[in-house]
Amino acid sequence: MAEVNPDSLFEHAREVIPGGVSSPVRAYGSVGGTPVFVSSARGPYITGVDGREYVDLVCSWGPALLGHAHPEVVAAVQAAASRGLSFGAPTAAEVELADAVRARVPAAEQVRFVSTGTEATMTAIRLARGATGRDAIVKFAGCYHGHSDALLAAAGSGVATQGLPGSAGVTQAAAADTIVVDYNDLNALEGVFAEAGDRIAAVITEAAPSNMGVVPPAPGFNAALRELTQRHGALLILDEVLTGFRVGPGGWLGLEGGYTPDLVTFGKVIGGGMPLAALGGRADLMQLLAPVGPVYQAGTLSGNPLATAAGLATLRLADAGVYDTVDRRSVELQRAVSEALSAASVPHTVNSAGSLFSVFFRAEPVRNYDEAKAQDQSAFARFFHSMLDQGVALPPSAFEAWFLSAAHDDAAMGRILQALPGAARAAAH
Ligand code: PLP
């Protein structure tokens, strides 16, 4: 394939697509420069339109647990494609995928498939309101649950990077029904319930927040959310879009255990890189969804056969060996990053939740969004660009988890480790 100059492509892209991208954080807004326009990806590597190859630590923002273009996943998608791209009718494969989800996450007694994590959380909120007859929802500052109106208050990720309070275009009424509480602050949440408990339909939380960087729940925090919501007749929605099937077969719930949410949302790994996400939960609640119940939800491409095939193949291949490898690589990388930054006297904190981790450029602990924001973003930008120059693509924001895959072998890890000292020195200046 002919090589293309990324700078001119970016210039053209910005003429025809706002910011030149289909999702904001891809534009490198907080680190500057020209994004890698990807022409192909395989295993732990992505290749840009200029022919440069990078070790990829974005992994499509989570889905590529097995690495890019795993031959068996690609074959499953190709086989499905040869049978038809979309039917708008139920399929046996959807039923099989629902069974696979239930086997791994017992809290998901029934499962409804959608195309994006945004739809999954949006539907969960509607279902919670329909089930309780209450309007208000509680979310935590820095948790990102997609870009639906109600959930765009004080979100992390792209919104955090841009420093937007929420978004223009979200009505006051939509924002008024969303109560935002500091993460890991149980006292504040108890105060909110004491004041408005009978108005609250649900608390939604990332199972282990990873969109303000990784900020794990304090021990017992999620279980306390469960107890508090139950006491006040509100639902608990555990958002496992990012953690589900990534930190372990049973997601964060499988690692932590000890409590059962009412509803769970999935995305990313469940679709193996194709547009697929899901909402699962207590059967009596799920039965409130159309066509059985009064809460409407639908989608032309929901349960798309190609996406379902990719998801099924991915879950089938994600065995104990895959999770062991990703866990081991994660520990190895966390240690190496920390050593390199320490050697260059760069203040930093590494937070992890299972194999998910991120590096904050500040010395003090990070337990919530305010603490995440109080890091040196310019140090991250220098670190990021040095890594990129050396052929390692990190997530282009200081507020993102770093993603590994089971395809990150010794060669790929070697390239990352080799790049770290130089990047740490760049961050120091
Ligand atoms: N929930 C969480 C925890 C996420 O990390 C994301 C996306 O990053 C979403 C929901 C939204 O998913 P999607 O981008 O597929 O709409």
Residues whose N, C-alpha, C, O or C-beta is under 5 A from the ligand:
A	BS01	PLP	T116 G117 T118 Y144 H145 G146 E206 D239 V241 L242 G267
